Amino acid sequence: MNHKDPPWLQQTREFCRNSGIKIVGWGPDMLTVEAKSEECAQEIASQIGQLGFRVVKNDDDAYAGLLNLSRNPAAVEAKIASFDISRRPWDEQVEPVIWALGALLLLPSLAPNGGRDPRWVNLPLGALSLVLFFWDGGRIWGWRIETLPGALRLRRRFRWTTIPWDQIRDAKSMPKGRQESVAVKLASNHSVQLGTFKCSFARNLRDRLRVEIAQRTGDHK
């Protein structure tokens, strides 16, 4: 057994081998096994439950035919709860700066030496870069989320919206091209779109909000 492996792994491996359960991954507090159907997942959860594991729900893994289990779900929730969802990732926050530099270098009136390319090339490219700077600046820098005791505060393009927790029922993410959009579902059956993000951030945002919703409603399903 590798010194980095959790102490429960060897016993769990033997149990899964004897029970015909395929392990596909593990971490300090998480075990992931193959479960190609809901019925299979329920049976595996019942079997591995004998070792003290509990199901950690994850829509993405369930869709992929996987099942997450943990002996310490609180530790898993703590890691999710520590993820910073207040602002977009840093790699996104630098995007408007790139467009601003493009506008500075390409627009004839802004470029230090007027640029080497013809004016009719620089002008439209510079104008496009300037438009994208304002568009992405509002979309990225103007976005923020605050989890207050009584409500979720969402800022999109510098405009704030407050949504009381008792009106929020769930958080969902859906594919949108190469990214994913995140929304919160309300008691009125309407949804409020939070934005479109890179997949990893979108799923972390969704999972963090689910933890927040559960903590405030007492629903730890």
C-alpha positions in Angstrom: 0.0 0.0 0.0 1.4 3.4 -1.0 2.1 5.7 2.0 -0.2 8.3 0.4 -3.1 6.0 0.2 -5.8 6.4 2.9 -5.7 3.7 5.7 -9.1 2.3 4.7 -8.1 1.7 1.1 -6.6 -1.8 1.4 -9.6 -3.3 3.3 -12.0 -1.6 0.9 -10.1 -2.9 -2.2 -10.4 -6.4 -0.9 -14.1 -6.0 -0.1 -14.8 -4.6 -3.5 -12.8 -7.3 -5.3 -14.8 -10.0 -3.5 -18.1 -8.2 -4.2 -17.4 -7.5 -7.9 -17.3 -3.8 -7.4 -14.9 -1.8 -9.7 -13.0 1.0 -8.0 -12.1 3.8 -10.5 -10.6 6.4 -8.1 -10.0 7.5 -4.5 -8.8 10.3 -2.4 -8.2 11.0 1.3 -11.9 11.2 2.0 -13.5 9.9 -1.2 -14.0 6.6 -3.0 -15.3 6.4 -6.6 -16.7 3.2 -8.0 -18.4 2.2 -11.2 -22.2 2.1 -11.0 -23.9 2.0 -14.4 -27.5 2.3 -13.2 -29.4 3.7 -10.3 -30.3 0.2 -9.1 -26.6 -0.8 -9.2 -25.7 2.4 -7.3 -28.2 1.6 -4.6 -27.0 -2.0 -4.3 -23.3 -0.9 -4.1 -24.2 1.8 -1.5 -25.8 -0.8 0.6 -22.9 -3.2 0.4 -20.1 -0.7 1.0 -22.2 0.9 3.7 -21.1 -2.0 5.8 -17.6 -0.4 5.9 -19.0 2.9 7.1 -19.2 4.6 3.7 -22.0 7.0 2.8 -23.1 8.3 -0.7 -21.8 11.7 -1.8 -24.2 12.8 -4.5 -22.8 14.3 -7.7 -24.9 14.7 -10.8 -21.9 14.7 -13.1 -20.6 11.3 -11.9 -24.1 9.8 -11.7 -24.5 10.7 -15.4 -21.1 9.1 -16.2 -22.1 5.9 -14.4 -20.0 6.5 -11.3 -20.8 6.6 -7.6 -18.9 8.7 -4.9 -18.8 7.4 -1.3 -17.1 8.7 1.8 -16.5 7.7 5.4 -16.3 11.4 6.2 -18.9 13.3 4.2 -18.4 16.3 6.4 -14.8 16.6 5.3 -16.0 16.5 1.6 -18.5 19.2 2.3 -15.9 21.3 4.1 -13.6 21.2 1.1 -16.6 22.3 -1.1 -17.5 25.0 1.4 -13.9 26.4 1.4 -14.0 27.0 -2.4 -14.1 30.7 -3.3 -17.1 31.4 -5.5 -17.2 35.1 -4.8 -15.4 36.0 -8.1 -14.6 34.4 -11.4 -11.3 32.5 -11.7 -8.1 34.6 -12.1 -7.4 33.3 -15.6 -10.7 34.8 -16.7 -10.2 38.1 -14.9 -7.1 38.9 -17.1 -9.1 38.5 -20.3 -10.3 42.2 -20.4 -6.7 43.3 -19.9 -5.7 41.5 -23.1 -8.4 43.3 -25.1 -7.4 46.6 -23.6 -3.8 46.1 -24.7 -5.0 45.1 -28.2 -7.0 48.3 -28.4 -4.1 50.4 -27.2 -1.7 48.9 -29.7 -4.0 48.8 -32.7 -6.1 52.0 -32.6 -4.1 54.7 -34.5 -5.0 57.5 -32.1 -3.8 55.3 -29.1 -0.8 53.5 -30.5 2.5 55.1 -29.5 4.0 55.0 -33.0 0.9 54.6 -35.1 1.5 50.9 -35.7 3.3 49.2 -38.6 0.2 47.9 -40.3 -2.0 50.0 -42.5 -4.6 52.2 -40.8 -7.5 50.3 -42.5 -6.3 47.1 -40.8 -5.5 48.5 -37.4 -8.7 50.6 -37.0 -11.3 47.8 -37.2 -9.2 45.4 -35.2 -8.6 48.0 -32.5 -12.3 49.0 -32.4 -13.2 45.3 -32.0 -10.7 44.9 -29.2 -12.1 48.0 -27.5 -15.7 46.6 -27.8 -14.6 43.3 -26.4 -12.8 45.0 -23.5 -16.0 46.7 -22.4 -18.1 43.6 -23.0 -15.8 41.2 -21.2 -15.0 43.8 -18.5 -18.7 44.0 -17.6 -19.2 40.3 -17.9 -16.2 39.3 -15.8 -15.3 42.2 -13.6 -18.9 43.0 -13.1 -19.8 39.5 -11.7 -19.7 38.6 -8.1 -21.6 36.4 -5.6 -22.1 36.9 -1.8 -23.6 34.3 0.5 -25.2 36.3 3.2 -27.0 34.7 6.3 -30.4 35.5 4.8 -29.9 35.7 1.1 -27.7 35.1 -2.0 -26.5 38.3 -3.5 -25.7 38.1 -7.2 -24.0 40.9 -9.2 -24.1 40.7 -13.0 -22.6 43.5 -15.1 -22.4 45.6 -11.9 -26.1 45.2 -11.1 -27.0 43.5 -7.8 -29.9 41.1 -7.3 -30.8 39.6 -3.9 -32.5 36.2 -3.6 -33.6 35.0 -0.1 -32.4 31.5 0.7 -36.0 30.4 1.6 -36.9 31.0 -2.1 -34.1 28.8 -3.5 -34.7 25.1 -4.0 -31.6 23.9 -5.9 -28.6 24.9 -8.0 -28.1 23.4 -11.5 -25.4 23.4 -14.2 -26.0 22.7 -17.9 -23.5 22.4 -20.8 -23.3 25.5 -23.0 -20.8 24.8 -25.7 -17.4 24.2 -24.1 -18.6 25.8 -20.9 -21.5 25.4 -18.5 -24.2 27.7 -17.3 -25.3 27.8 -13.7 -28.7 28.7 -12.4 -30.6 28.5 -9.1 -34.1 27.1 -9.1 -36.7 29.0 -7.1 -39.8 27.9 -5.2 -41.9 29.6 -7.9 -40.4 27.1 -10.5 -38.6 30.0 -12.1 -34.8 30.0 -12.4 -32.3 32.7 -12.1 -29.2 32.5 -14.3 -25.9 33.1 -12.5 -23.8 33.1 -15.6 -21.7 30.9 -17.9 -18.3 29.7 -16.7 -15.6 27.1 -17.4 -16.8 23.7 -16.4 -14.6 23.2 -13.3 -15.7 26.6 -11.8 -19.3 26.0 -12.8 -19.5 22.7 -11.0 -17.7 24.0 -8.0 -20.1 26.9 -7.9 -23.1 24.6 -8.2 -21.9 22.2 -5.5 -20.9 25.1 -3.1 -24.4 26.6 -3.5 -26.0 23.2 -2.8 -24.1 23.0 0.4 -25.2 26.5 1.3 -28.9 25.7 0.5 -28.7 22.5 2.6 -27.2 24.3 5.6 -29.9 26.9 5.5 -32.9 24.6 4.9 -31.7 21.7 7.1 -32.0 19.4 4.0 -28.9 17.1 3.8 -30.2 14.7 1.3 
